[in-house]
Amino acid sequence: MPASRNHGTPEEERVSDAREISYRSLFEGVPIGLYITTPDGTIVDANPALVEMLGFSDRESLLGIMASQLYAHPADREKERSLLAEEGVVQEFETELLRRDGTTIWVRDTCRAVCDEDGAIRSYEGSLQDITEHKEYERRLSHMARHDPLTGVFNRHALAEILDGEISRARRYRHPIGVLMIDVNRFKEVNDRFGHNTGDRVLQTVAAALEESVRDSDVVIRYGGDEFLVLLVETDGETDIVKTRIQAEMLRTGQLSFLSEFPVSLSIGTAHWDPASGESIERVLHRADLAMYEEKRGLSPGGPSV
């Protein structure tokens, strides 16, 4: 009797076939993406969940593609390949992949090398879980923790982290940091006369004017109720120039339609921190604060209570 293709008994062949059918059923039906690639990264098998996840029309259009083509960030691909080479397995590696239409999704990749009897890598098998919604939720939480919900600029909780990064860069490149402490004049009167909703609109308008007046690399922070802090990173002491630009922007937008009879103005105190000076950044913030209150006092005989 001729030997079977599996070199086993008919019963062993039936068991093997049943296992293959069970495996394919699981492979095709599991709701997470599954794939098999050659050692060089060519995709040779993929389940329907992965085809749909990556936005391909069918399985055949995905097969034959190099896995490296799917990575939004090639450095992630190289990092994952290095981990596979060292460990033979990668657990829950998070990266962004490109879908067929060019959009990206976040995935969590778990992959292992499949070796033959001699220890040579025969293929890679892995699973991909779409974690885009989870990443977006994390991003929203991070944004909420670091940004003021009313104006959208950074809040005071983010200040320490921002200063750590900017001070480190300033020392490395030997650039000063400009500081502007800003207060909305007569803000209490705005709230008292027109209500807190109008006061909120004033703060939103001021924040927008500040962001319009500085570079994208600069930092605008809502420092207190009606106080803002602007950090001018990698500057050469150009705080007075930026102060003039902010005042011009407020003059342009300050004649608010909802406060045409009560134009909004700002008191601005400036200072700058030189990394070579040995002065603490806290001291510089204090100097800017004092300068702001001096300007505010000059605008009103009643002092800084306005």
Secondary structure, DSSP 8 states (H G I E B T S, - for coil): ----TTSS-HHHHHHHHHHHHHHHHHHHH-SSEEEEE-TT-BEEEE-HHHHHHTT-SSHHHHTT-BGGGGBSSHHHHHHHHHHHHHHSEEEEEEEEEE-TTS-EEEEEEEEEEEE-TTS-EEEEEEEEEE-HHHHHHHHHHHHHHHB-TTT-SEEGGGHHHHHHHHHHHHHHHT--EEEEEEEETTHHHHHHHH-HHHHHHHHHHHHHHHHHHS-TTSEEEE-SSSEEEEEETT-SS-HHHHHHHHHHHHHHH-S-GGGTTS---EEEEEEEE-TTT---HHHHHHHHHHHHHHHHHHH-TT-TT-
